[in-house]
Amino acid sequence: VGEIKGTPDDFYDVKSDRSIRVLIEAVVSKEGPVSLDLVARRVSEHWGVGRVTSRTMTRIEGLIRRVDVKVVPLFPYQRRTSIGDERSSSPFEFRFQSLFH
């Protein structure tokens, strides 16, 4: 996980926006191209958020719009058919990559 930035409550506080954006950029720069799900997991772990929920995804998606990353849509994957299936739960998988490459 690395450095803990704060508590789960801090993660949802607007005072954490800048730190979250910086971490999004770092994850994408280091691991990109990466899926939105992976970005959300990596970033939320730094605030002790144990499970990525729709609230967590909404928070990350809102901040990704204000980060210097490129969204790259890929071909649609099949919908997830069972728990643990690694395919996307949405009809389209998106990857993010750094603009600095």
N, C-alpha and C positions, 0 to 999 in steps of 0.2 A: 504493500500500500504506500509506503513512504510516509512523509510528514503529514500528521493530522492537522487540518486547518481549523477545525472547530467541531461543534456538536451538530447533530442532525437539525436542531432548531436553527442554528446559525446558517446552515445550508440554504434554508428558505428565506433568510433575511436579505433584504436588498443591499445591506452593507457588505455582503459577500460577493456581490455581482462581479466586481473587478477580479477578485481572486479566482472565482470560478472560470471566468473568461480566459485568464492567463493559463489556468490548468488545462482547459479545453485545447488551447493552442499548443501547449506542450505535449499533450497526449497525441494529437493529430500529427504534429511535427515528428515525434519520435516513432509512432506506430503506423502512421497513415500509409495508404488509405485504410480507414477503419469504419466500422458500422456505427450508427447512432447508438445502438444498444451498448456496444463496447465502450464508447466515449462516456455514456451515462454511468456505466458500472465503474469505470476507472476514476472518474471525477467524484462521484458520490461517496466512494470509499474513503476519500480524504476528509470527509465530514462525519464519518461513522454511520452513514446511511446503510443499513444492512441489506435492504431489499429495494430494487428499483421498481417503483410504482408508477402509475399514470401521473401522479403529482410530480414525481421526480423527473419523468420524461418531459413533462410540460415545462418545468423549470429549465432543463438543459436546452430544449428546443428554442425557448425564448431567448436564451443567451447566445446560442450558436449564431443567430441572425446578426449579432453584433461582434462577431469574431472574424478574424482574417483567415477563413478556411473556405475551400471550394467544395460545394456539394456536387457529387457525381452520382446520378442515378444509374443503376445497373439494370440488367434484365430482370423481369419478375421471377421470383422464386415461387415454388408451391407453398400454399399455406401450411402452417404447422399442423401436423396431424395428431401428435401426442405430446405429452409432457416430456421434455428432454430432447425433442427433435430439434436439431440445430438450424433448421430452415426458418426463414423469417415468418413472424406472425402477421406481417402486413403484406399486401400484394406486391409491394415494391421494396427493394432493399436499397438504401442509400449509403454511400460511402463518403467520407470526408477526407480531404487531403490538404496538406499545407500549401499555401500560396507561395511559399518561399522556396519550393523545390524547382 
